[in-house]
């Protein structure tokens, strides 16, 4: 302490200053000293006094310390002292333990003092921002105290500090950099800081997650040895739990980032599982909790299902089942593993099927379900382990009709194997054992095998039990009711409330929504008197719950009664209640169930969590059944027969309306499907129509081109025919012979036959066109091309027919002329010349037509060659265009560079002018020739560049 007295100065002998006086002098020295060394020594002295005189230092020195952080940030040593001092006055930890009698009061005072100083520090939000800025300093003596101080502030006033950090720019990102620090002390304290920062703040949790926290934390866990690691692994796992618990966004990000697959190596255990350290047990326990967070029943069903699927696909479920069946695993780890497997398989058909196929490594191998049930009905097993096994069995049967059927099948006479122990045998053994906890667990487990499964409720009615030698077997339903109703057995077993409650829950679940089971229950003449007797009696506080469950069971017998038993119809049971119990009293006893304190606790979550075995009374699924049935049973009991008839009529009417609505819904679905199909057809036909229209347009253009070519050729052919005809008229001078006349007649008849044939063909084509036009709209578009082709053929045939008709007409007129001339004696040479002229014209037209065909063919070939040349020229032009674009881009870039150079030159000229002006003001003489020459030279260079650009453009 000598350096303190050196700082504050010596006092006369015998007059030692008080702590407050010393601290006040140190604060004055910090505030008034101009030398950094003096301020540093004063702050160091305050640090040494801050633990002993916490109140005084916090009250008098806090403002000075904050000012040091603001003004002397460049000196890391004094900043470190200031941060340590602030940490000592804010943190509530005590080095010396107080006496046992004063421990509670002392700790409370220290906590209040730390809260006061924290409130004072965060009154100015800039102080937190300043602290975040100091954390960017890499120096160890600044960063480490800053991390500890911020952690202490978060512990004291978490919500306020979180709000300031959240609105601070890059506040959370700066803290995330601590995880990347190579110094393990800072990294580990950074983990503790982030734990406090992420508590209960969803917004900060999301920011931390998206700052790549998952990747970094998993890397640290692997570096530290996974489950075999130390306290650092525990801190990482606690931070991961903070980020994922009740945060659906982070859970989805964790799943989408494939981080679930990276969890599998955590659960790899060897054959030798003895001697686990306490830290390993803690780490593995937290890892299992992390898996449960991802598949918790409180999450959304879709998110839970996707996580369950990912855990099965990556082999995580298989790894958990290996731990489940391993030997030497600590009891608490085994219990938590069972709970984890339960939630991984809950509601997932694939996972449930896999779990059903898991066998324990025993000789002979037994299913894992059987091994777990053996632990559940064994009263020597720990209570928490038995609860975990029950939860696992419930999750295995949740929404699993296949698994329910397999469990019930092990109780049926046709499937019982005397050489092996089945799940059904274990459940029956637990149901009727002397241990009340086994009775309750077995009853609840069997009730879950019947949950929402009418088929298995009816199948379980077939189960027969052998009670004793020489007596006939009784059904399972009758045995359960016998235990409740027979006095001699009640004295031994039924007095236990837990056993009664378990059996009554099983019976209520069994006969609800199952009229056949209700009939079997009412068929036993002792059941209804027992229930009415239990309800009407005035029993103690412990038996009130049993009375409520008996009322519920009797109400189910009324509500689901199909009136098949004459003595126990709905109306007679209601009359019995009114006479022996009273309707109001019945409803009051029924309300005892929901008013029980353990009912609301069981209704919160599916997992059976009980502090003691005596509190194990209600099952989660049964609470939902009570909530569903209580109102309906109350109405059914209080209603009169007339109201029931009216309600039945209303139900029938509603059922009829529902059936009609269902029919209309089906009709609407069918019409919707038809409309969708028609829409698809319209879409496809529209696309086909567009294609056909494009094809027709192309064909029209080609036809027009061919017509133009044909007209040109026709003009040429007409000129040639005129010349040839004049030559032929001059050449025909021979006479007409009788043989030639007969040949002409034969040709005329042949042409008439062809004319008739063409008429018939034309008629057929016209009828075909008419039929095609008469078809529906749906087929019109598909047959448009066919009709067009047929019309073209008809037009061609009509043209041929007209030409043939003209020729025939000419020939007939010529024949008449010949006949008339046959009566008058005239020379035959004239007619002979005419016939010869016709034949020559016909032959010349035929040859010309052949020539035209050849020319058309040659023109088409020429057109194809020109199209190929055009395509090659187009590709060459595209290449040239690309090169031109490239050159233009280069020119633009060079222009941009020149513009930049001009700007730089202008700035340089401006600076030179300003400097010259200054030199002139100072009296120096300046010559501007060099300046002008350099500028002229630059202008010449610019002109050359422009010429090069123009050449590139060309």
Secondary structure, DSSP 8 states (H G I E B T S, - for coil): -HHHHHHH----TT----HHHHHHHHHHHHHH--SHHHHHHHHHHHHHHTTTTHHHHHHHHHHHHHHHHHH-TT-HHHHHHHHHHHHHHH----SS---GGGHHHHHHHHHHHHHHHHHHHHTSHHHHHHHHHHTT---HHHHHHHHHHHHHHHHHSHHHHHHHHHHSTTHHHHHHGGGG-SSHHHHHHHHHHHHHHTTT-HHHHHHHHHTTHHHHHHHHHHHTTGGG--HHHHHHHHHHHHHHTT-HHHHHHHHHTTTTGGGGGGG---S---S--HHHHHHHHHHHHHHHHHT-TTS-HHHHHHHHHHHHHTTHHHHHHHHHH-SS--HHHHHHHHHHHHHHHTT-HHHHHHHHH-EES-SS-EEHHHHHHHHHT-TTS-HHHHHHHHHHHHHHHTT-HHHHHHHHHTTSGGG--TTS--HHHHHHHHHTSS-HHHHHHHHHHHHHHHTT-HHHHHHHTT-EE--STTS--EEHHHHHHHHHH-HHHIIIIIT-HHHHHHHHHHHHHHHTT-HHHHHHHHHSHHHHHHHHHHHHS---TTTHHHHHHHHHHHHHHHHT--S-SGGG-HHHHHHHHHHHT-HHHHHHHHTHHHHSHHHHHHTT-SS---SSGGG----HHHHHHHHHHHHHHHHHHHS-HHHHHHHHHHHHHHHHHHHHHHHHHHHHHHHHHHHHHHHHHHHHHHHHHHHHHHHHHHHHHHHHHHHHHHHHHHHHHHHHHHHHHHHHHHH------HHHHHHHHHHHHHHHHHHHHHHHHHHHHHHHHHHHHTS-HHHHTTTHHHHHHHHHHHHHHHHHHHHHHHHHHHHHHHHHHHHHHHHS---THHHHHHHHHHHHHHHHHHHHHHHHHHHHHHHHHHHHHHHHHHHHHHHHHHHHHHHHHHHHHHHHHHHHHHHHHHHHHHHHHHHHHHHHHHHHHTT-----HHHHHHHHHHHHHHHHHHHHHHHHH-
